[in-house]
Amino acid sequence: KNTVKRKFGPMVDTLQKECVNKRRRANLSDHAVNVFKAWFRQHFSNPYPTEDEKAELARQAQVSEAQVSNWFVNVRKRYWKPHAAGDSPKA
């Protein structure tokens, strides 16, 4: 046990410090999610916002365009199927 601690102790300490310093992921605000869901429902047959639409959604939701893109990638992957475009939205 002592040999392992002497050999790997400094590495464990470094990893623990790195884990403490990492930021935790924060969820989007309810307002942002509502803005995105409204757009998604209105465009369910083709839920791919243009760059201009992403910029406007980001402004309305007060988030970055990267967050807008990621939200739409995730919601399409989880809830949208191209063959089901005529169906009602689940998000």
Secondary structure, 3 states (H helix, E strand, C coil): CHHHHHHHHHHHHHHHHHHHHCCCCCCCCHHHHHHHHHHHHHCCCCCCCCHHHHHHHHHHHCCCHHHHHHHHHHHHHHHCCHHHCCCCCCC
